[in-house]
Amino acid sequence: MKSSLDTIPLSTNITGRLEKGLIQQLELLRGGVQPFPLTSEERTLVEDIRLRTQKENRNNVTRTTAYWDCYQAYPELHWALLAHMVSRNGGWNMTDLQGELLPRLVDKDQAEHLFAFLERANGLIFQDAYPQLLLYEASKKRAKNLFHLLPHLEISMWMLPAWHEFWAAPDSAALTIALIVNEQNYIEQRIVQKGQFQQAVLDKAFFKAQGWLQMNPVGFPFWSPSTETDSPQPRLAGLILENFANLNERIALGKSLYALLFGVPEVLQGVLRFAASTPHTGSRADYWPHLFSPIQKAPPDYLYQERLDGCFLKKGSPPLYSPTLETVWPDRPLMPVEPGDWFQDVEAPMEHLRPIEVPQTIDLTRAMSEGLNSIELAILAAQAMNVVR
């Protein structure tokens, strides 16, 4: 797989224009300047956006579908496709906690804490980002810039110059980077630095060792013309997050995933084919039905037997249970969002608004299958020592 670009470029002088706009916004923020009052029509629009966001923020499946619908309607919104694919990964991680393998290594309390963490992050990002996408939709339908309404939707002042710039001179890469920076900063204080999640999830040895438990790789299934007989279809393009607790690393990963998606034509076209043909359910059977099944073939308390042979099942072995999200995790309401704007400094977040190098090593197919094999070996070892859950 080769990229057609070395970097994802930004349009000329855009960083200077954005920096100027951000300095102005920060001065207004520090000066306590309040947004103009809403007209009756604007108030109706803002309320409609809030209601639509609440409706689609039920669970990971509804969010993931909403992102895809948005990208189909407005393909210039690259972030919507990126969010759709990352959200698919979030759903797979959620159902892993109730699937065939992880419950043998993770107790119910750990699984609940991990799900609450993943669900809160997934829901908060949607709560912040989706209203922005809907406001763009409203602006397009009315042929009118409506981004002065962003503060009324509790969107960070960081995003105002980015959306105004995009409306005047569309640069999909610059807007995508701005959204990545915004969403990761948005969850930093509300989740990553929040006491309950630090103590219950991030500081746990389990979470720190989660790479071999499949929670760190972000893989995008894509249909490939590859003729390798030892590789399943679709293949998986992606990257691995080494340290979730590090804000800059999360932003860098988001940018690299974007460059992978839009800088490698084979990946983009393959991902679009996959997304268009495969509704998201949260089950890993969505992309590897030869390996996973949303239907449990064996009782959950049976003694696990080795089944994996690389990316495939041993002959005669039943598929691994990977449930759909809605069968194992009932909807839970999103708790109130903590108020406040993370944007208090121009220099640090502006450092991320640079052209992005397209990753060169991106095929995760083998790494993901090796991760599954590692989990299986851990289960077999735990059973041998009588410590399996």
C-alpha positions in Angstrom: 0.0 0.0 0.0 1.4 3.3 -1.0 0.2 6.8 -0.4 -0.1 9.3 -3.2 1.0 12.1 -0.9 3.9 12.5 1.5 1.9 15.0 3.5 -1.6 16.3 3.8 -1.1 20.0 3.1 -2.9 23.1 4.4 -3.8 26.0 2.2 -1.5 29.0 2.0 -1.5 31.4 4.9 -4.4 29.6 6.7 -2.5 29.2 9.9 -1.8 32.9 10.1 -5.4 33.8 9.5 -6.6 31.3 12.1 -4.1 32.5 14.6 -5.2 36.1 14.2 -8.8 35.0 14.6 -8.0 32.9 17.7 -6.2 35.8 19.4 -9.3 38.0 18.8 -11.5 35.3 20.3 -9.3 34.9 23.3 -9.4 38.6 24.0 -13.2 38.5 23.8 -13.3 35.5 26.1 -11.0 37.1 28.7 -12.9 40.3 28.5 -16.2 38.6 29.4 -17.9 39.6 26.1 -21.2 37.7 25.8 -22.8 36.5 22.5 -25.5 38.5 20.9 -29.1 37.6 22.0 -30.8 35.1 19.7 -33.6 36.0 17.3 -36.8 33.9 17.4 -35.7 32.0 14.3 -32.2 31.4 15.7 -33.6 30.2 19.0 -35.7 27.6 17.2 -32.7 26.4 15.2 -30.5 26.1 18.3 -33.2 24.1 20.1 -33.7 21.9 17.1 -30.0 21.1 16.9 -30.0 20.3 20.6 -32.9 17.9 20.2 -31.4 16.2 17.2 -28.1 15.8 19.0 -29.9 14.3 22.0 -31.8 11.9 19.8 -28.7 10.6 18.0 -26.6 10.4 21.2 -28.4 7.4 22.6 -25.5 5.0 22.2 -22.4 4.2 20.1 -24.5 2.7 17.2 -26.7 5.8 16.8 -23.7 8.1 17.0 -21.6 6.1 14.5 -24.5 6.1 12.0 -25.1 9.8 12.4 -21.5 10.5 11.5 -21.8 8.4 8.4 -25.0 10.1 7.3 -23.3 13.5 7.7 -20.3 12.5 5.6 -22.5 11.1 2.9 -24.4 14.4 2.7 -21.3 16.6 3.0 -18.2 14.8 1.9 -16.1 17.9 2.4 -16.5 17.3 6.1 -13.6 14.8 6.3 -13.8 14.7 10.1 -17.2 13.1 9.9 -15.8 10.0 8.1 -12.8 9.9 10.5 -15.2 10.1 13.5 -17.4 7.4 12.0 -14.5 4.9 11.7 -13.0 5.8 15.1 -16.5 5.4 16.6 -16.8 1.9 15.1 -13.6 1.0 16.9 -15.1 2.4 20.1 -18.2 0.2 19.7 -16.0 -2.9 19.1 -14.1 -2.2 22.3 -17.3 -1.8 24.2 -18.7 -5.2 23.1 -15.3 -6.9 23.6 -16.0 -6.4 27.3 -19.0 -8.8 27.0 -17.7 -11.1 24.3 -15.9 -14.4 24.2 -12.5 -13.5 25.4 -12.1 -10.5 27.7 -14.7 -11.6 30.4 -12.3 -14.5 31.1 -9.6 -11.9 32.0 -11.6 -8.9 33.3 -14.1 -9.1 36.2 -17.5 -7.5 36.0 -16.5 -4.4 37.9 -13.5 -3.7 35.7 -15.7 -4.2 32.6 -18.3 -1.8 33.9 -15.7 0.9 34.7 -14.1 0.5 31.2 -17.5 0.7 29.5 -18.5 3.8 31.5 -15.2 5.3 30.5 -15.5 4.5 26.8 -19.2 5.5 26.7 -18.6 8.8 28.4 -15.7 9.7 26.0 -17.8 8.6 23.0 -20.9 10.5 24.1 -19.1 13.7 25.1 -17.3 14.0 21.8 -20.6 13.5 20.0 -22.3 16.0 22.3 -19.8 18.6 21.3 -19.0 17.8 17.7 -22.4 16.9 16.2 -24.1 20.3 16.8 -21.2 21.8 14.8 -21.9 19.5 11.9 -25.7 20.3 12.1 -25.0 24.0 12.2 -22.9 23.5 9.0 -25.9 21.7 7.5 -28.2 24.5 8.4 -25.8 27.1 7.0 -25.6 25.2 3.7 -29.4 24.8 3.4 -29.9 28.5 4.1 -26.8 29.6 2.1 -25.8 31.7 5.1 -23.0 31.6 7.6 -24.6 30.7 10.9 -21.4 30.0 13.0 -22.0 33.0 15.2 -24.5 30.6 16.9 -21.7 28.2 18.1 -21.4 29.9 21.6 -25.1 29.3 22.1 -24.4 25.6 21.6 -21.6 25.7 24.2 -18.9 25.2 21.6 -15.4 26.3 22.4 -14.3 29.7 21.1 -11.4 27.8 19.5 -13.8 26.6 16.8 -15.2 29.9 15.7 -12.4 31.0 13.5 -12.0 27.5 12.0 -15.6 27.4 10.9 -15.7 30.9 9.6 -12.5 30.2 7.6 -14.0 27.0 6.3 -17.1 28.7 5.2 -15.2 31.5 3.3 -12.4 29.3 1.9 -13.0 25.5 2.5 -9.9 23.6 3.6 -11.0 20.2 4.8 -7.6 19.4 6.4 -7.4 22.5 8.5 -11.0 22.1 9.8 -10.3 18.4 10.6 -7.2 19.3 12.6 -9.1 22.0 14.4 -11.8 19.5 15.3 -9.3 16.9 16.5 -7.6 19.4 18.7 -10.9 20.6 20.0 -12.4 17.2 20.8 -9.3 15.9 22.6 -9.0 19.0 24.7 -12.8 18.8 25.4 -12.4 15.4 27.0 -9.1 16.1 28.7 -10.5 17.7 31.9 -13.9 16.1 31.7 -12.6 12.5 31.4 -8.9 11.9 31.3 -8.0 14.2 34.3 -11.3 13.4 36.1 -10.7 11.7 39.5 -13.3 9.0 39.1 -11.9 7.8 35.8 -8.3 8.2 36.8 -8.8 6.0 39.9 -11.2 3.4 38.3 -9.6 3.1 34.9 -6.5 5.1 33.9 -4.4 4.3 36.9 -5.2 0.6 36.9 -2.4 -1.8 35.8 -5.0 -3.4 33.6 -5.6 -0.2 31.6 -1.8 0.5 31.3 -1.3 -3.0 30.0 -4.3 -2.8 27.6 -2.4 -2.9 24.4 -2.3 -6.7 24.3 -6.0 -6.7 25.2 -6.8 -5.1 21.9 -8.0 -1.7 23.3 -5.2 0.5 21.8 -5.1 -0.3 18.1 -7.4 1.7 15.9 -8.1 -0.2 12.8 -10.1 0.8 9.7 -11.5 -2.2 7.7 -11.0 -1.7 4.0 -11.7 -3.9 1.0 -8.3 -4.4 -0.7 -7.4 -5.9 -4.1 -4.6 -7.8 -2.3 -4.4 -11.5 -3.4 -2.5 -12.7 -0.3 -4.1 -16.1 0.6 -3.1 -15.9 4.3 -4.8 -12.6 4.9 -8.5 -12.1 5.5 -10.7 -9.5 3.8 -11.4 -6.8 4.6 -7.9 -5.9 5.7 -7.2 -3.4 8.6 -5.4 -0.2 8.1 -4.6 1.7 11.3 -2.2 2.8 14.0 -1.6 2.1 17.7 -2.1 4.6 20.5 0.7 4.1 23.1 -0.5 6.4 25.9 -4.2 7.4 26.0 -3.5 9.7 29.0 -1.2 11.9 26.9 -3.2 14.7 25.2 -0.6 15.5 22.6 -0.3 11.8 21.7 -4.0 11.5 21.2 -4.1 14.6 19.0 -1.1 13.2 17.0 -2.8 9.9 16.6 -6.0 11.6 15.3 -4.0 13.6 12.8 -2.1 10.5 11.6 -5.3 8.5 11.3 -6.8 11.3 9.2 -3.7 11.3 7.0 -3.9 7.6 6.6 -7.6 7.8 5.6 -7.3 10.7 3.1 -3.7 10.3 2.0 -3.8 6.7 0.9 -6.3 6.2 -1.9 -6.5 2.5 -1.5 -7.5 2.9 2.1 -10.0 5.7 1.5 -11.8 3.8 -1.3 -11.7 0.5 0.6 -13.1 2.2 3.8 -15.9 3.8 1.8 -16.8 0.5 0.3 -16.9 -1.1 3.7 -18.8 1.7 5.4 -21.4 1.8 2.7 -22.0 -1.9 2.7 -21.8 -2.7 6.4 -24.1 -1.1 8.9 -22.4 -0.7 12.3 -23.7 -3.0 15.0 -20.8 -3.0 17.5 -20.0 -6.7 16.7 -16.6 -7.5 15.3 -18.5 -9.8 13.0 -19.2 -6.6 11.1 -15.8 -6.9 9.5 -14.5 -10.4 10.2 -17.5 -12.8 10.1 -15.2 -15.7 9.4 -13.8 -15.2 12.9 -16.6 -13.7 15.0 -20.3 -14.3 15.4 -22.9 -12.1 17.2 -24.6 -15.3 18.4 -23.0 -17.2 21.3 -22.3 -20.8 20.1 -21.2 -22.2 23.5 -22.3 -21.6 27.2 -20.3 -18.8 28.8 -18.9 -21.0 31.6 -17.3 -23.7 29.4 -13.6 -24.4 29.5 -12.0 -22.4 26.7 -10.3 -24.5 24.0 -7.7 -23.1 21.6 -9.3 -22.0 18.3 -7.1 -19.5 16.5 -4.7 -20.2 13.7 -3.3 -16.8 12.8 -6.2 -14.7 11.3 -8.4 -17.7 11.0 -10.2 -20.4 13.1 -8.8 -23.9 13.4 -10.8 -26.4 11.4 -14.0 -27.3 13.2 -13.8 -24.5 15.8 -16.8 -22.3 16.5 -16.5 -18.6 15.9 -15.6 -16.2 18.7 -18.7 -14.6 20.3 -18.8 -10.8 19.5 -22.2 -9.5 20.5 -24.0 -6.5 19.0 -23.8 -3.4 21.2 -27.5 -3.1 21.9 -27.8 -6.8 23.1 -25.3 -6.4 25.9 -25.1 -2.7 26.9 -28.5 -1.0 27.4 -28.7 2.7 26.6 -27.8 5.0 29.6 -28.4 8.7 29.7 -25.5 11.0 29.3 -24.8 12.7 32.6 -24.7 16.6 32.5 -21.6 18.0 30.9 -19.3 20.1 33.0 -19.3 23.8 31.8 -16.3 25.7 30.7 -14.1 26.4 27.7 -10.7 24.6 27.5 -9.4 27.3 25.1 -7.3 29.6 27.3 -4.1 29.8 25.2 -3.4 30.3 21.5 0.2 29.0 21.2 -0.1 25.4 22.5 -3.1 24.3 20.4 -1.8 26.2 17.3 1.3 23.9 17.3 -0.9 21.2 16.0 -2.1 23.2 12.9 0.6 22.0 10.6 0.7 19.8 7.5 0.5 16.1 8.4 2.9 13.4 7.3 1.1 10.4 5.8 2.1 7.3 7.8 4.1 4.7 5.9 3.5 1.6 8.0 -0.2 1.3 8.3 -1.4 -2.4 7.8 -2.6 -3.6 11.1 -4.1 -6.9 9.9 -1.4 -9.1 11.2 -0.9 -7.1 14.4 -4.6 -7.3 15.2 -4.7 -11.1 14.7 -1.5 -11.4 16.8 -3.2 -9.5 19.5 -6.2 -11.9 19.4 -3.8 -14.8 19.6 -2.0 -13.2 22.6 -5.4 -12.9 24.4 -6.2 -16.5 23.7 -2.8 -17.6 25.1 -3.4 -15.5 28.2 -6.7 -17.3 28.8 -5.2 -20.7 28.2 -2.4 -19.9 30.7 -4.8 -18.6 33.3 -6.9 -21.7 33.0 -3.9 -23.9 33.4 -3.1 -22.0 36.7 -6.8 -22.0 37.7 -6.9 -18.2 37.8 -9.2 -17.6 34.9 -12.3 -15.6 35.9 
